[in-house]
């Protein structure tokens, strides 16, 4: 099982899971859920190596180092800590 930690709120998810629903349950704000609006942009504080690489939607968004879109995230395993 993998773990997503959003500002101290923690949720366990199966390895290799999409994180849209778990992050929404933890309180991450969402808009379009398609990687186009940037509402769900978070900063990865710890565990970047436990995430799948950025997809095309994230690359088009022009995110800064450490930023990711929760609607596009997939966790491989381990723990990932994020914050707004």
N, CA, C and O of each residue as an XYZ file, in Angstrom:
336
protein
N       0.841     -1.195      0.000
C       0.000      0.000      0.000
C       0.884      1.255      0.000
O       1.947      1.296      0.619
N       0.407      2.262     -0.709
C       1.069      3.557     -0.767
C       0.324      4.529      0.145
O      -0.808      4.272      0.555
N       0.978      5.647      0.455
C       0.382      6.633      1.357
C       0.514      8.023      0.743
O       1.581      8.408      0.264
N      -0.589      8.765      0.768
C      -0.566     10.166      0.360
C      -0.851     11.001      1.607
O      -1.819     10.749      2.325
N      -0.006     11.991      1.857
C      -0.115     12.859      3.033
C      -0.291     14.289      2.527
O       0.635     14.886      1.978
N      -1.488     14.824      2.719
C      -1.776     16.202      2.326
C      -1.893     17.052      3.572
O      -2.905     17.020      4.271
N      -0.841     17.816      3.843
C      -0.813     18.740      4.972
C      -1.221     18.061      6.277
O      -1.956     18.638      7.078
N      -0.742     16.834      6.488
C      -0.993     16.102      7.723
C      -2.175     15.160      7.686
O      -2.300     14.309      8.566
N      -3.045     15.278      6.700
C      -4.155     14.342      6.522
C      -3.635     13.204      5.640
O      -3.095     13.447      4.561
N      -3.798     11.978      6.101
C      -3.166     10.823      5.450
C      -4.214      9.846      4.943
O      -5.241      9.613      5.581
N      -3.921      9.275      3.762
C      -4.805      8.263      3.180
C      -3.948      7.175      2.559
O      -2.995      7.461      1.835
N      -4.290      5.925      2.845
C      -3.641      4.773      2.228
C      -4.348      4.433      0.936
O      -5.577      4.453      0.867
N      -3.561      4.116     -0.102
C      -4.114      3.753     -1.406
C      -3.324      2.564     -1.946
O      -2.174      2.366     -1.556
N      -3.918      1.774     -2.833
C      -3.159      0.676     -3.428
C      -1.981      1.218     -4.244
O      -2.071      2.302     -4.820
N      -0.881      0.467     -4.293
C       0.246      0.835     -5.144
C      -0.245      1.035     -6.570
O      -1.190      0.376     -7.004
N       0.390      1.935     -7.290
C       0.095      2.250     -8.691
C      -1.317      2.799     -8.878
O      -2.003      2.455     -9.840
N      -1.743      3.651     -7.952
C      -3.090      4.241     -7.988
C      -3.072      5.664     -8.514
O      -2.093      6.393     -8.348
N      -4.173      6.050     -9.152
C      -4.424      7.454     -9.467
C      -4.775      8.152     -8.156
O      -5.373      7.543     -7.269
N      -4.405      9.423     -8.032
C      -4.598     10.124     -6.763
C      -5.698     11.181     -6.780
O      -5.865     11.893     -5.790
N      -6.443     11.305     -7.855
C      -7.497     12.309     -7.922
C      -8.500     12.128     -6.778
O      -8.698     13.048     -5.984
N      -9.119     10.980     -6.687
C     -10.142     10.768     -5.648
C      -9.574     10.829     -4.240
O     -10.153     11.507     -3.391
N      -8.449     10.140     -3.946
C      -7.905     10.242     -2.587
C      -7.541     11.676     -2.201
O      -7.785     12.088     -1.067
N      -6.963     12.437     -3.126
C      -6.603     13.823     -2.818
C      -7.836     14.685     -2.610
O      -7.845     15.564     -1.749
N      -8.869     14.438     -3.391
C     -10.123     15.176     -3.213
C     -10.701     14.889     -1.827
O     -11.178     15.802     -1.153
N     -10.660     13.626     -1.401
C     -11.153     13.250     -0.072
C     -10.328     13.897      1.037
O     -10.848     14.159      2.121
N      -9.044     14.157      0.773
C      -8.173     14.782      1.770
C      -8.291     16.301      1.794
O      -7.726     16.951      2.674
N      -9.029     16.880      0.824
C      -9.269     18.312      0.851
C      -8.554     19.130     -0.210
O      -8.628     20.358     -0.182
N      -7.860     18.487     -1.150
C      -7.235     19.229     -2.243
C      -8.353     19.800     -3.121
O      -9.260     19.061     -3.505
N      -8.310     21.090     -3.446
C      -9.342     21.665     -4.312
C      -9.149     21.242     -5.768
O      -8.020     21.145     -6.247
N     -10.248     20.993     -6.463
C     -10.220     20.587     -7.861
C     -11.146     21.474     -8.673
O     -12.129     22.012     -8.163
N     -10.805     21.615     -9.960
C     -11.647     22.345    -10.906
C     -12.063     21.400    -12.010
O     -13.069     20.699    -11.896
N     -11.289     21.382    -13.077
C     -11.661     20.624    -14.276
C     -11.403     19.122    -14.164
O     -12.087     18.346    -14.832
N     -10.465     18.691    -13.364
C     -10.009     17.298    -13.208
C      -9.423     16.709    -14.488
O      -9.331     15.489    -14.621
N      -9.026     17.566    -15.431
C      -8.470     17.098    -16.705
C      -7.073     17.638    -16.974
O      -6.546     17.454    -18.072
N      -6.464     18.299    -15.999
C      -5.123     18.818    -16.190
C      -5.056     20.092    -17.003
O      -4.024     20.393    -17.602
N      -6.159     20.854    -17.032
C      -6.193     22.068    -17.848
C      -6.288     23.364    -17.055
O      -5.895     24.419    -17.552
N      -6.809     23.302    -15.816
C      -7.053     24.554    -15.089
C      -5.988     24.880    -14.038
O      -5.787     26.052    -13.719
N      -5.312     23.887    -13.503
C      -4.283     24.116    -12.497
C      -4.788     24.294    -11.079
O      -3.991     24.551    -10.177
N      -6.081     24.166    -10.854
C      -6.643     24.341     -9.510
C      -6.033     23.372     -8.501
O      -5.818     23.738     -7.345
N      -5.754     22.147     -8.924
C      -5.262     21.109     -8.014
C      -3.735     21.038     -7.958
O      -3.176     20.008     -7.581
N      -3.068     22.112     -8.327
C      -1.606     22.149     -8.288
C      -1.130     22.120     -6.837
O      -1.576     22.912     -6.007
N      -0.224     21.199     -6.552
C       0.352     21.070     -5.221
C       1.873     21.032     -5.335
O       2.424     20.856     -6.422
N       2.535     21.200     -4.202
C       3.981     21.080     -4.132
C       4.295     19.750     -3.446
O       3.766     19.450     -2.376
N       5.155     18.966     -4.072
C       5.582     17.697     -3.494
C       6.730     17.999     -2.535
O       7.803     18.432     -2.954
N       6.493     17.767     -1.253
C       7.463     18.048     -0.200
C       8.421     16.875     -0.017
O       9.605     17.057      0.266
N       7.888     15.677     -0.185
C       8.678     14.468      0.040
C       8.100     13.330     -0.799
O       6.882     13.208     -0.928
N       8.967     12.504     -1.364
C       8.526     11.308     -2.063
C       8.291     11.459     -3.552
O       7.587     10.639     -4.141
N       8.860     12.482     -4.183
C       8.695     12.687     -5.628
C       9.052     11.419     -6.406
O       8.432     11.107     -7.423
N      10.056     10.697     -5.917
C      10.497      9.465     -6.594
C       9.442      8.363     -6.550
O       9.542      7.386     -7.292
N       8.449      8.504     -5.702
C       7.377      7.512     -5.596
C       6.220      7.786     -6.549
O       5.257      7.020     -6.596
N       6.309      8.871     -7.307
C       5.273      9.225     -8.276
C       5.706      8.847     -9.689
O       6.896      8.820    -10.005
N       4.728      8.561    -10.522
C       5.021      8.365    -11.943
C       5.476      9.706    -12.514
O       5.116     10.750    -11.971
N       6.258      9.707    -13.594
C       6.718     10.964    -14.192
C       5.551     11.834    -14.668
O       4.438     11.347    -14.866
N       5.826     13.121    -14.845
C       4.813     14.042    -15.366
C       4.290     13.543    -16.704
O       5.042     13.033    -17.534
N       2.988     13.702    -16.895
C       2.400     13.357    -18.190
C       2.333     14.618    -19.053
O       2.754     15.691    -18.620
N       1.813     14.492    -20.255
C       1.766     15.621    -21.193
C       0.952     16.796    -20.666
O       1.328     17.950    -20.876
N      -0.166     16.518    -19.979
C      -0.994     17.606    -19.442
C      -0.201     18.433    -18.432
O      -0.278     19.661    -18.441
N       0.554     17.775    -17.571
C       1.365     18.497    -16.591
C       2.484     19.272    -17.276
O       2.775     20.405    -16.893
N       3.102     18.682    -18.268
C       4.179     19.371    -18.986
C       3.657     20.621    -19.680
O       4.331     21.651    -19.679
N       2.474     20.549    -20.269
C       1.874     21.717    -20.939
C       1.543     22.842    -19.953
O       1.531     24.014    -20.327
N       1.278     22.485    -18.705
C       0.898     23.472    -17.701
C       2.088     24.360    -17.307
O       1.892     25.441    -16.751
N       3.308     23.915    -17.588
C       4.491     24.726    -17.264
C       4.735     24.839    -15.775
O       5.057     25.920    -15.281
N       4.590     23.755    -15.061
C       4.759     23.749    -13.609
C       6.214     24.007    -13.213
O       7.139     23.680    -13.956
N       6.395     24.592    -12.045
C       7.738     24.810    -11.498
C       8.237     23.525    -10.852
O       7.464     22.591    -10.642
N       9.526     23.477    -10.536
C      10.114     22.309     -9.881
C       9.330     21.970     -8.621
O       9.044     22.845     -7.803
N       8.988     20.701     -8.470
C       8.271     20.230     -7.298
C       6.764     20.330     -7.391
O       6.060     19.744     -6.569
N       6.250     21.056     -8.367
C       4.801     21.188     -8.518
C       4.246     20.050     -9.368
O       4.876     19.589    -10.320
N       3.043     19.612     -8.990
C       2.339     18.578     -9.749
C       0.845     18.853     -9.698
O       0.369     19.583     -8.829
N       0.106     18.261    -10.640
C      -1.354     18.358    -10.659
C      -1.941     17.089    -10.067
O      -1.716     16.002    -10.600
N      -2.683     17.202     -8.982
C      -3.254     16.014     -8.323
C      -4.171     15.222     -9.239
O      -4.258     14.000     -9.119
N      -4.854     15.896    -10.151
C      -5.766     15.176    -11.035
C      -5.028     14.264    -12.008
O      -5.640     13.389    -12.620
N      -3.731     14.458    -12.156
C      -2.936     13.662    -13.087
C      -1.985     12.697    -12.381
O      -1.377     11.848    -13.032
N      -1.851     12.812    -11.078
C      -0.866     12.020    -10.326
C      -1.207     10.544    -10.232
O      -2.365     10.156    -10.074
N      -0.163      9.737    -10.333
C      -0.233      8.303    -10.028
C       0.940      7.998     -9.107
O       2.077      8.383     -9.379
N       0.643      7.297     -8.010
C       1.678      6.933     -7.050
C       2.113      5.492     -7.315
O       1.281      4.598     -7.468
N       3.418      5.282     -7.365
C       3.942      3.925     -7.578
C       3.840      3.117     -6.287
O       3.256      2.034     -6.266
N       4.405      3.647     -5.226
C       4.405      3.003     -3.907
C       5.014      3.996     -2.927
O       5.359      5.115     -3.305
N       5.145      3.588     -1.671
C       5.765      4.457     -0.686
C       4.866      5.584     -0.235
O       3.643      5.510     -0.350
N       5.490      6.630      0.281
C       4.761      7.780      0.821
C       5.102      9.027      0.031
O       6.255      9.244     -0.343
N       4.082      9.850     -0.222
C       4.264     11.143     -0.868
C       3.580     12.196     -0.002
O       2.402     12.068      0.335
N       4.334     13.240      0.357
C       3.791     14.352      1.122
C       3.628     15.548      0.199
O       4.553     15.929     -0.519
N       2.422     16.141      0.230
C       2.118     17.286     -0.626
C       1.500     18.407      0.197
O       0.961     18.177      1.279
N       1.586     19.629     -0.334
C       0.897     20.767      0.279
C       0.529     21.752     -0.824
O       1.062     21.694     -1.932
N      -0.384     22.649     -0.504
C      -0.785     23.681     -1.478
C       0.301     24.722     -1.604
O       0.159     25.673     -2.372
